């Protein structure tokens, strides 16, 4: 894997250059596994949901044969989106000219096609993409030649299970959307270190021990992990006591964040998606254990919301400095920011491929 030499960051202009984003979409988001949504959204035959993989529109569908499939959500006729939102259908029909696809992606009908002598429906089905699930989480990969999801996840499922979480027992709670006036990489890199926590997240730091000796950073091939133990003398509005003994914060390359707060069974997961060179969208799907106390859950979510609001300010402030052109690059602390170095190494490796 490529590394960042002399702990320099990637060039600052990479955070504001449209040409770099085009390369990232082509060489990263078209070739990697990304969190798409929930298995319960496509539990029944004919159910579907539309999503994006780094700006690439995709539709995930459960076939009549109960097979989980995914396709590029682009009509083979003139490029319109075929589906929006989620629901249940017998077929997938483009709203532009009514080209109609079976749930296996094959083209069923195209108005006036019988008037065209050389029209071959068999060559014009929706373009398939890879899809797979890890427990209740559905991932997609536009690259048909990519390694399977399980091989890419590696030890990540074991680490999450080690927190005491039974993914099969979790229930979906809600989805929360957020936007940032910043490049997607700034959002990812902010997630990948807690060097800023003592200063910028005082409430979080009263509960979780963010000191260099206690807070654990562990890079792996395609993901990285932060482990935050509860302070011996914690304080604040959030009670971290429970079967989940410490916080787990995982990042699955290139853009999925997974959060497990200490306390009772809980998990949030979602992608960081570039919507422009200096704009980013995120969503988090929140899951909780079946018997989690409502009052505890309300406190935990308020605690999480506060940390998120504080991060928006940090991220957007960083973007303003990065875009300014005043400096060519920054410098990383090899220990405290080792997960950022890991992320940037993967980025350089992908763009150089």
Beta strands, then each sheet from edge to edge (+ up, - down):
strand 1: 34-38
strand 2: 47-53
strand 3: 56-62
strand 4: 68-72
strand 5: 86-88
strand 6: 92-93
strand 7: 100-101
strand 8: 107-109
strand 9: 128-134
strand 10: 137-141
strand 11: 171-180
strand 12: 216-219
strand 13: 223-229
strand 14: 246-252
strand 15: 256-260
strand 16: 266-276
strand 17: 279-288
sheet 1: 1+ 10- 9+ 4- 3+ 2- 5+
sheet 2: 6+ 7- 8+
sheet 3: 11+ 17- 16+ 15- 14+ 13- 12+
end
